[in-house]
């Protein structure tokens, strides 16, 4: 695993990205040498051919990213994979055709584009199949030995079994009594009292200790001896964050929040976020102003009632503020029900409102909240005060998400599906706590980039 943008990224994913970059560039360069009548070196070095080909390659790589082929590059269907490549290359051809009308200098000659794309279509899917098989069978994955079988440990083992690209393999677990049934095919290696013998026999790269199991008699002396012998030992909460990119509230103890220097947001990062959110908020507002005018006109023409919808939300430290949105519901939608959670197919939403929510255009007026300093571009979702009061009584650590400004988009919004249950709220809280712990400009940039992907694909608000 490699840590970039404050998140752990599988090294195999980066290897796939780099190898496909080289592969795509090579395909178009070979097409240039095979089809040009003039010297290919003149085209590549004097006519800016390298930059033209690089532009096409970048567009194809973005297309692969937008199709989630770097988030999950397992291949459930070779036909579907080939169709995705055909679609991406077709869009690349269309983009080149549109750019040709503007006499741009980044146009790739038609023969190079045709034969290069044909090579990509023949070679790239085949390389993905080979690469995926190699990842599944390659040796050298980090071997993990688990102490305990807490719910978090069970989740980690299940995820590692399903995602070999993470580069971590559970070789077994040990319990305080031993003799438990295997977990997802991972065997029980006995009782924790025999830890030293199990380590000598199975040679794990890391020992993961389940926090809920610490109430029993852990073999502290054995753990100390192994630690000083060079064996890496970590808490299951740390492994959970690496695998799921969220903080497990079940593994989180109040003492960690009190004494840890990592879980709370860093004041310097909060100050920096306030500055760049305000600057970007102004820039995006100016750019989005024509779109906002069109949306306002559409809301006025296709539904009765005011254009804007104002609602009180809980801001930083629970301070209430007025949030602005384009109205997507019928007027007085909560007159009879009071404050209720939005649902996936909410009957209160107008026909035009469904499109606004799907494209997230209803949230554009929140840019004014950003400019006013009440929100940031990135942060936890701003919740209604009446819901905050109820949720913080039902969910541990819920109030801690209010220590930063709420955001238009956020880590929880891009990682978890829409949900209206306590379980969904708890999962989103875990993502929010991870974001607060790792708050940084690089993570905000990653979230904004991924949000653009969600909006362009019309996946709707989460």
Secondary structure, 3 states (H helix, E strand, C coil): CEEECCEEECHHHHHHHHHHHHHHHHHHHHHHHHHCCCCHHHHHHHCCHHHHHHHHHHHHHHHHHHCCCCCCCCCCCHHHHHHHHHHHHHHHHHHHHHHHCCCCCCCCCHHHHHHHHHHHHHHHHHHHHHHHHHHHHCCCCEEEEEECCCHHHHHHHHHHHHCHHHCEEEEEEEECCCCCCCECCECEEEEHHHHHHHHHHHCCCEEEECHHHHHCCCCHHHHHHHHHCCCEEEEHHHHHHHHHCCCCCCCCCHHHHHHCCCCCCCHHHHHHHHHHHHHHHHHHHHHHHHHHHHHHHHHHHHCCCCCEEEEEEECHHHCEEEEEEECCECCCCCCCCCCCCCCCCCCCECHHHHHHHHCCHHHCCHHHHHHCCCCEEECCCCCCHHHHHHHHHHCCCHHHHHHCCCEEECHHHHHCCCCCCHHHHHHHHHHHHHHHHCCCHHHHHHHHHHHHHHHHCCCCCC
